[in-house]
Amino acid sequence: VPGAAVPGAAVPGAGLSIETLTESCVFKSGLSAVAGAGLGVFFGLLFGGYSNAVDEAVDFKGSTRQKLGVGFRSAARAMGSYAKSFSAFG
């Protein structure tokens, strides 16, 4: 009989949908970790300048370019630290 339902036959549109994928726990966990890391990088960039980065750069004896390098490296360490912490909580 043409058009009769056959058990186990593939039904069009019954594949893995985007909605099913985005509702899975694995997807949500991965997304929260990535979003947390992004937020951590942002906060590290924002607050990294208020931490020891400024003190280290001012106390460093050298040219302005070298002082900027010391400040940026210290801010990068803060960004990495914040990113790891925020992604773990995500």
C-alpha positions as CSV (number, residue, x, y, z in Angstrom):
1,V,0.0,0.0,0.0
2,P,1.7,3.2,-1.1
3,G,2.0,5.9,1.6
4,A,1.6,3.4,4.5
5,A,3.7,4.0,7.5
6,V,6.5,1.5,7.9
7,P,7.9,1.0,11.4
8,G,11.5,2.1,11.6
9,A,11.4,4.1,8.3
10,A,13.0,7.5,8.2
11,V,10.5,10.3,8.5
12,P,11.4,13.5,6.7
13,G,12.2,16.3,9.2
14,A,12.7,14.0,12.1
15,G,16.4,14.4,12.2
16,L,18.5,16.2,14.8
17,S,17.0,19.7,15.0
18,I,18.7,22.8,16.2
19,E,16.3,23.0,19.1
20,T,17.2,19.5,20.3
21,L,20.9,20.3,20.1
22,T,20.6,23.6,22.0
23,E,18.6,22.0,24.8
24,S,21.2,19.4,25.6
25,C,23.2,19.7,28.8
26,V,26.5,19.3,27.0
27,F,25.7,22.2,24.7
28,K,24.6,24.4,27.6
29,S,27.7,23.5,29.6
30,G,30.0,24.3,26.7
31,L,28.3,27.5,26.0
32,S,28.4,28.7,29.6
33,A,32.2,27.8,29.8
34,V,32.9,29.8,26.6
35,A,30.7,32.7,27.6
36,G,32.3,32.7,31.1
37,A,35.8,32.8,29.6
38,G,34.8,35.7,27.4
39,L,33.4,37.6,30.3
40,G,36.5,36.8,32.3
41,V,38.7,38.2,29.6
42,F,36.6,41.4,29.5
43,F,36.8,41.9,33.3
44,G,40.5,41.1,33.3
45,L,41.1,43.7,30.7
46,L,38.8,46.2,32.5
47,F,40.2,45.6,36.0
48,G,43.7,44.5,35.1
49,G,44.8,48.1,34.9
50,Y,43.8,48.7,38.5
51,S,45.7,45.9,40.0
52,N,49.5,45.4,40.3
53,A,50.0,46.1,36.6
54,V,50.3,49.9,37.2
55,D,52.6,49.4,40.2
56,E,54.9,47.0,38.4
57,A,55.1,49.3,35.4
58,V,55.8,52.4,37.5
59,D,58.5,50.6,39.5
60,F,60.1,49.1,36.5
61,K,63.3,51.0,35.4
62,G,63.4,51.3,31.7
63,S,61.9,53.1,28.7
64,T,58.3,53.9,28.3
65,R,57.9,51.1,25.7
66,Q,59.4,48.6,28.2
67,K,57.0,49.9,31.0
68,L,54.1,49.5,28.7
69,G,55.2,45.9,27.9
70,V,55.4,45.2,31.7
71,G,51.9,46.6,32.2
72,F,50.4,44.7,29.3
73,R,52.0,41.4,30.4
74,S,50.6,41.9,33.9
75,A,47.1,42.7,32.5
76,A,47.3,39.6,30.3
77,R,48.0,37.5,33.3
78,A,45.0,39.0,35.1
79,M,42.9,38.3,32.0
80,G,43.9,34.7,31.9
81,S,43.2,34.3,35.6
82,Y,39.8,35.8,35.3
83,A,39.0,33.8,32.2
84,K,39.8,30.5,33.9
85,S,37.8,31.4,37.0
86,F,34.8,32.6,35.2
87,S,34.7,29.6,32.8
88,A,34.9,27.3,35.8
89,F,31.9,28.9,37.4
90,G,30.1,29.0,34.0
